[in-house]
Amino acid sequence: MATTPHPLFLFGEQSDERFGDLASNGSTRPGGRGSGIGDDRRSAEPGTRPFAREGRGPLASVVPFESDPHGRWLKVGSGWRRLTGHPPDSAEGRGWLEAIHPEDREWVGQAWSRWGDSETPFALEFRLQGPDGRHGQVRVEAKVSHDLAGTFVGHSGQLRKVCDHREERDSLRSLAKELLLPQGAGFFSHASRTFLERAEGDLVFIGLRDPSNPGRLQIPAWNEGGRIREWIELPIPGTPLQDALQRDVVVPGGVASRYPECHWVRELGLESLAAIPILCPDGGAGGLVGMGGRTALPDLDRVVRFLDVLGMATSSHLALRRAEERFFNLTDAVPDAVILTDAEGRIVRANRRADDVFGWTPEELTGQPVEVLIPHEFRQEHTSHRANWMASGRPTANGEHRGTLRGVRKDGRHFSAEVGLAGLDTMDGIVSMAVVRDLTVSKEVEKALKETQALLDDALESIEEGVILWDAGDRIAITNRRAREVHPALGDLLRPGVELSRVLEALGRLGLVSLPESLTMDEFVHEELRRFRRADGSERRVHLSDGRIWALATLPSQQGGRVTVLTEETDKVKTEEQFRRAQKMEALGKLTGGMAHDFNNYLGVIFGYLELLRDEVELTPDAREFLDQALQGAAKGAELTRSLLSFARRQPLQPRISRIEGCLSDTLELIRRTLGGDVEIRLEVDPHLWPVRIDEEQFSSALVNLANNARDAMPHGGHLCVSARNVELDQDYLSTHPYAAIGPHVLLQVTDGGVGMSEDTRTRAFEPFFSTKGPGHGTGLGLSMVYGFVKQSGGHLDIYSEPGRGTSVKIFFPRAPVDAGPDAPGDSRPPDPPGGTETVLVVEDNAELRGSVMHQLRSMGYRVLEADTGEAALPMLEADPGIQLLFTDVVMPGTLDGKALSRHAERINPRIAVLFTSGFSGDVLRPELDLGPGRSLLSKPYRKADLARAIRKVLEAPRDRESAG
């Protein structure tokens, strides 16, 4: 695995700071650099424990070693003799401790034992003593080693003289200092030359990526033994450059065999090479720095540390150059002419506005003396003034000359000018910048600026987001009305000139932000200032004490300041939460609907066999009573599945066009008798309510459930208000209630003055089996049934509640079509019809339910055939034309479900009748089933009498005898 490359940020804000750290410490890589550097800077595979190369040269008296877990040295470099005067084999085992000065020997051994298998790199300084009694200070650096199984097997590291370590540090600092000297356009050549003078190599190069040519690398400096070539191109694929743009590459030897396709490695006869990437702030590599040698690299750590310094210097140079270029490009946006001149008065750059002011294009002005822009009579005076100003030391902004200077255009016309001067210290030396304004058009420009400012102010004051513009000193420059409305206490504070630190202190003092317990106010302000100055536009949410939620995002501006945008997201957060709750309820609905569907099958089996058993004439009275009790229990189970199907919006409904006034009055009369006299009920109904399409029985049940919940919330009595009125839901309502539908609705509102609900309870109120009443007090399905009924009726509902302030449930039913008259009420159920002698094919994948149905049908006199799948039923239909009724489940495994099977059956026998059955609601399935003459649906679970009536109804229904389905 390659090591993580050093973050040498190209064009980043961190370059100078990290470069200074590197020059002081010699390396910025986490944990330092170990001595076991292998090919490509790869970590050693467990068990291999690579042995580091010994250093050579004035900065690299390095002695590598390896030890076992008990501190016994197993292997030591030959440099041990040069360092201590003892032969290398004398250091093996515990012998290395004998070479330590007697006064240091005990504590060094103890320190080594305490370190043990710690993953933290180990560094220690102590004295070594030679055979002649002379001693010197050394530094040991080591790390733990593991075998292939990951077991701790010892340590590996290196030993070096402290003076060598300090000499290398001083050398790195000296190199960093020289590389930091401003070099302008000659930086790359200077950097490569300075580096090669201090490093032991034959080649140094600096490469930059060109986004427009990803297959080649731009080389601004290629130094071969002091001979420098500038701005050449090299191909990337198949060369060390390709790897070095991704990670550190250190090849101590055999680089030509490692990269056989790289022609310049072969042509230069390179034996070794090292290169590291220069990273951009976004994590990509913007270039690389590298060195190579015709012999093996002497000290891998030292080489890479030196390359770190060169890379950091290159990154700093490029960042400064890019910053200058950005600044110069910004001058094109200035409404005045901007002229930059060098110390000799030659124009080095002019912005686009110079063409409008002087009549010269920027290209024409570059290289000319600045005096071409000054009338002849003033040129000598200007030349003298400019020379004195540049010779005065480091030029700085020295004010403006208003109305006293004259300019000359390319066509010779003179004009009055207002000039501001400033000195800029660039990488190419000090230049002077003149900002020239043509006073002949200043009034028009001033008017345009005022109009622009007015437009900006109007725009800022009109938008719904709060905006705060900060200058480069973290002071407020502009705020708008919306920003000042975030909190009343901040209104007076958010004004131009106020520093960010004061705003942060006010936020903490007012409790608008929570300070971490570990931070003081000063530490909090310091941390927030650091975060602010590194702002990248990421959004943060602030919850105010009044319940409002604001999103805050800060972005850097091109002028060095910041822009903070504040957006109130109270409604957005609530909408997101409502949407998540709706999704949750939808998922719960699918789960409970599936469970109820399967449970209905088993209830059908129970009902079938219990009713068959009850028809037996030889039952004892006790047995018949037991059967009746079992049937009652099964009926309660069916009620439970209906509750679950109600929540899942799959319950069988009998909707009709209704006006709910009468249903409300009748239901409330019943509720008054059950709630008790300590609950006062008030009914408020709009006399012109629109019609709605609902199942009136389920509507009454929902109202009773809501009233019972209200009674439980008012154990000592109270007020219950039930109201109904017409409402029109528009797009604004939909923006905060995404699950609603636009249009006319009838609103039913049930409000109590009870104990109310917490936010957590309110968000879970409609979940099935959720209850706050405790064990033995309800099933937790009341509100779930209400939820499912309303959703299945095409409406939606909301619940509003606060602890101690009661609860209000709002139910919205869509208005029925204006021209729709009231539906006729259904006929009362007829008495149980007799059976028959027809042939019935039963298709049901549940074997238990299928067996129960067959027994019931045979007991009614029918001839019965059975199949467990549609595929099994099809050949039976083809073989027996006497089948008069197909009784099939809708949902079945295989490629033929009930709907597809019925179509095949009607093609085979156009006279066949079809009776579907399903645990799901007919309202859900009916559009897909296309129920017509000779077709019907029987919902599960059903009783024997229900089955008998449904079969006779579909067999006796008139239908098109010639239809093919």
PyMOL commands that set and color helices and strands:
alter all, ss='L'
color gray80, all
select helices_A, chain A and resi 15-25+39-41+79-84+88-91+95-98+102-115+162-180+184-198+240-244+255-258+263-268+300-333+353-358+362-365+370-373+376-390+439-462+481-484+488-490+500-510+521-533+570-614+621-647+660-675+696-713+731-736+759-764+782-792+847-859+870-879+898-908+922-929+944-956
alter helices_A, ss='H'
color red, helices_A
select strands_A, chain A and resi 62-67+73-76+122-129+135-146+152-161+203-209+216-224+227-229+232-235+249-251+272-279+285-293+337-341+347-350+400-408+414-426+429-438+466-470+476-479+539-543+549-556+562-568+656-658+679-685+692-694+718-729+743-752+796-801+807-814+839-843+863-867+885-889+913-918+935-939
alter strands_A, ss='S'
color yellow, strands_A
deselect
rebuild
show_as cartoon
